[in-house]
Amino acid sequence: MKQKKQIVAATMKDVAIRANVSTATVSRALMNPDKVSQATRNRVEQAAIDVGYLPHLMGRNVKRNESRTILVIVPDICDPFFSEIIRGIEVTAAKQGYLILIGDCAHQNQQEKTFIDLIITKQIDGMLLLGSRLPFDAGKEEQRNLPPMVMANEFAPELELPTVHIDNLTAAFNAVHYLQELGHQRIACIAGPEEMPLCHYRLQGYVQALRRSGMLVDPHYIARGDFSYEAGAAAMEQLLNLPEPPTAVFCHSDVMALGALSLAKRRGLKVPSDLSLVGFDDIALSQFCDPPLTTVAQPRFQIGSEAMLLLLDQINGQAVSSGSRLLDCELVIRGSTRPLQGK
């Protein structure tokens, strides 16, 4: 029996190669066609059809009607952190008669074509970004021709979008300072991906808390992960193998903290007697693990709801300024932390 050949989705790069132009020109021709010559536009459109990039390309000429549909771009749909944000978006959208489409950026290459198609054929009225990047290549000119957009959770000033998020630096500072108040001096950090702005701010909060107390920042005490359980466990393994392991660990997410907690237990450590652990996000599971996790609680439902309201204001023609709308967060003390005992 012959195996079916796997079909690989075309990308903007494929169109650029076919048309012998740059990806920036492809983006401009498809999303801001008045900025390129008719000949270039025709060549790009034909290349897109040839490689199967835009199956509904002609839809761009259809008169715009309200679709009452919002596209929500999620960095990773499998991450439980995003569930409450999406619920806040969905509940608020539904009250105004809007539907939500979810786009998962974890598989960006496969989805890029679909996102562009939705925009060009006017099947969405707006976009909510839950990460720090657009799910396709678009320069400043192309961005001006996109539907209204709002960013939630992250902060990327270069995109110049209205943004709803918390003060990640201060939240991290307070979490690490709390560990210092418990007497811990060997405090490690399990950080998220370096390219994510919120991870940069959380790491800066960790560093500032140490320096404010006159403590040295030891790079060996900083491990990185990709926000997964497995990454948290691997980072904890790395930290526990140090000549002087930490007595406390601050994690950039609850998911990584739970992975770290599981690894510590497998290594025979008791939490919090041998090791204090702090997470970030306050996902539902953080309350029900053993011990319950001390964590920074983000108002995730409110972040989603406020971002949706800002987007609706734009869609309805109201002037909405770019920049941050900061929401409050709090450190929730649970059973995974305690004062340092005799070390």
N, C-alpha and C positions, 0 to 999 in steps of 0.2 A: 504493500500500500504506500503510495507516494505521500510524503509529508507536504502540507500546504506551505508555500513560500510566505514567510513573514513580510507583511507590508510595512515599510518604514515611512512615517509621515514626513512630508516635505517641510522644509524650513525656509525662512527668509534668505538664508545663505544660499540655498539651492536655487532660489529665484535669481539672486544676484549673479551667480555663476552662469546660469543659463542666458541671462540678459547681458552679461559682460559689463555689469555696473557694480557699484559698492552697495552694501546692505543699507547704508544711509540713503542712497538714491532710491532703493526699493521702498523703504519706509516712507520717504517723501512722496513718491509717485502714487502710493496706495492710500495714504492718509491725508496728504496735503497736495493733491495733484496740480493745483494752480501754480505751484512752485517749480515745476519741471516743464520741459518742452513737450509738445504733443507727440513728437517722435519717440522721446524717451518713455513717455507714459505708455504709448502703444507697445513698445518693446517689453517693458516690465509687465504689463498686463498679459501679453501673450505668453511670456515666460512663466508667469504665475499659473496660467491655465495649463501650459505644457507639463509642468511638474506636479500639478494637482494641488497647488497651494491655496487657491481661492475658488472653490466649486461654485460659489454664488457671486462671482465678481460683478456681474451686471446689476446686482441689487443696489450698487452704490448710487445709481441714477433714480432710484425710487423716491418719491416725495416722502419726506420725513413725517412719520406719525409717532405718537407716544406708544411705546411698547409696554409701559408700566413694568419694566423688568430692570433689575439691577444686577450687575456682574460683581461678585465678591472674589477677589484673588487671594487665595490662602497659600502661605509658604509650604505647609505640609498638612494635609487634611487628617493625617493619622495622629497628629499631636493633640492630646486632649486639652491643651491650653486654649485652643481656638473655639471650643464648643460653646462656651458661654458668650464670647464675643459675637459669634454667628447667631446665637439665639437672640441677643440684644438687637442685632441688625434685623433679623427676620420678624420679630414681634413688632418693632417700630415700623418696618416697611409694610407689614400686613395691615396695620391700622390706617395706612394711607392708600391702600389698594395696590401695593406693589408686590411683585414676585421677586424671588432671589435665585440667581444662578451661581453655583460654586465652581470656581476654577482652581485647580490644584497646581501650584507652581513647582511642586516636587518633580513633575514630569513636563517641564517647560517646553522642551523641544517638540514633544508630541502635541502640546496644546496651543503653541504659538499661532498656528494657522487658524485654529478655531476662534481664538480671541480676536484676531484681526478681522476675520469674516463677520463676527458679531458686530463689530464696530462699523465696518464699511457698509453693511447691509441694514444698519440702523435698527438692530434687534435689541439693543440695550439703551437705556436713557442715561445711565451713569455707572461709575465704577468705584468700588471701595477696595483699597489696597491694605491688606493686613501685614504686608512685608515692606521692605524699604526700596524695592525695585519694580519697575514696570515689567510685565511678562513678555515684552517684545522690544526690539530696538526702535527708539523714537527720539529724535533730537528736539530742540526747543521749538522749532517751527511746527513739527508734527504734533507735539504735545498740545499746542494751541488749537489744533483741529480735532482733538479727541473729545469724547463726551465729558461732562463734569466729573471730577475725581476728588476723593477725600482719602486721606491715609489714617488708619487706626492702629494703635499699639506701637508702631515704629516712628522714627523721626528721621527724615532725609531732606534737609533744607535745600539741597540742589534741585529738587523737583518742584519746589515752591507751591506746595499743596496745603490746604487746610488740614490740620493734623490733631488727633485726639490721643493723648497718651499720658503716662505718669512721669514723674521726675525720677528716672532710673538711677542717676548718680546719687541723689540724696537717699533714695530707698536702700541702695546697696551700702552706702556709708553708715546708715543707721543700723542695719543688720550686723555689720562687722563690729561697729562700736558696742553693740549689745554683747557680742561675744567677748570683747575686751573687758567690759564691765563684769563679766562672769569670771575674769581672771585668766583667760586664755591669752597666750602670747604666740604660740606656734599655730597660726591661723592660715589655713590654705584656702585656695579658691579653685573651684571647678567652673571654668568659664565656657561660654558658648563660642560659636564660630567668630573668628577675628573680623570677617568682612561685614558682620551685622552691626549697625550703629548702636543698638540697645546694649549689645555685649560690651562695646567700647565704653559706654557710660557706666555700666555696672562694674566693669573692671576698674575704671577710674575711681568709683566710690570706694572699692576695696582698698586701692592703693592710698587714697587720701586718708582713710580711716587709720591705716597703719602709720603713715607719716605724721599725722596729727598727734599720735601718741608716742612719737619718737622711735617707732619700731622700723627695722630695716625691711625692705621689700625683697624677699628671696625669690628669684624666678623659678627655682625648683619647686616652690610651693604653689605654683600656678600651672594647672593642667587644663587642657581644652577638650571639649566634646561637641557633638552635633545635636544636642538636646534630646538624645535618645537614652533609654534605660541602659543599653549596652555601653554607650559612651560614658555614662556616669560611673558604671562599674569599672571600666577600664581605667578611667582617671583616678578612681579611688585606689585601685591596685597600684598604680604608679606612685601615688602619694604615700601609701603605707609601706612601700619598699624603700623609702628614703632612710638614711641613717638615723635621723631624728624625725619620725613621723609627726604629723600635726595632731594636736589635741582637739581641734575644731576645724570644720570645713564649711565655707559659704559657697553655695551652688547657684548658678545662674538660672536654674529652673527646677521645679519640683520633680519633673521626670528624671533628670539626671541625679537629683538628690535621692530619689527612691532606688535608682540603680546603685548608687554609692552605698546606701543603707544596706541593701541586700548583700553586697560584696563584703562590707565590714562584718556583718554577721557570719558570713561563711568563713571569714578569717578568724573567727572566735572572739571578736570584740563585742562589748556591750555598749549600746547606745541608750542613754547618754553617759553612762559611768566611765567608759573608756574614751569616748569620742562624742563631741557635740556636733550636731548637723543642722544647718539652716538651708531652706530652699527658697524658691521665688515663684510666685504666681497664685498659690492657694487653690490648686485644682482639687476636685472632690476627693480623690484618693488620698490626699495628704492628711485628711482628718481620720482616715480609717486604717492607715498602716500601723505597724507596731515597732516603736512607739509613734504616736501621732507627730507629724512634722511641724516644727517651728518654721514659719515661712512669711514672706512678704505677700500680703493679700492685695491683688489688683482688683479694681471694680470692673471686671471684664464685661459683664452685661451692660453696665453704663457706658463703657468705652464704645461698644458696638452701637448702642442706642444713640448716643450723642453724635457719633460719626454719621449715622444714617440721617439724622435730623439736619446736619450740616449739608449733606449731599442733596437732600430734598429742597433745602433753601436755594441751592444753586440751580437745580432743575427748574424751580419755579421762578427763576429770573432774579432772585435777590443777590445783592453783592455780598460775597463772603470772602473775607481777607485770608490770605495764606498765613501759615505760622501755627504755633502750638496752642492747644487748649489743654492745660494740665489738670488732671483729676487727682484726688487724694488717694493715698494708699496707706496701709498700716502693717506693722510687724505683729503677727499673731504668734503668741508664745504658747508652745505645746510641749510635749514630753521628750523631744529629741535634743534638748539643750539643758544644761545644768552647770552650776559653778565648778570650776576646776578643782579637783580633789587631790591634794598632796603630790603634785608633780612639779 
